[in-house]
Amino acid sequence: MLKYIELRPDVCGGRPVITGTRLEVAIILEMVDSGYNIEEIIDEYPFLSDEILKYVIENRESIERYVEASKYYEIDPNRVCGMVVVVGTRLPVLHIYDMLNSGYSISEILEEYPFLTYNTVRGLIEYRDIIEPLARSVEHKIAFQK
């Protein structure tokens, strides 16, 4: 995980936020893209520090991977017990990862779940290093709540 960035299932649907806040890092990146400088962003969000914003700007490429990854999953406490699911579905992402671990190809996964798209499955694979640890930690928490 990146310094100052966290994925918390109970905050903003598990999308990347500035640590200890509900501020999605994507908002900061959009502000930078729109021409805001560090001082203007701090004026808007005074709880942020110069250090945090410099880190976000300097590590933008790595942080953007987390933002991109979050486009392939959702977490809703009112759906499938709050498990990490494939965006727009009720299908737990761990099921896809377990199928891949069992040797299923993308084509076989798409045959099994025709509502998924090729690009969605490719995205889940590409960002597996980000999504799977989050999903496993959520699964672990849910198992111990029962």
Secondary structure, 3 states (H helix, E strand, C coil): CCCCEEECCCCHHHCEEECCCCCEHHHHHHHHHCCCCHHHHHHHCCCCCHHHHHHHHHCHHHHHHHHHHHHHEEECCCCHHHCEEECCCCCEHHHHHHHHHCCCCHHHHHHHCCCCCHHHHHHHHHCHHHHHHHHHHHHHHHHHHC
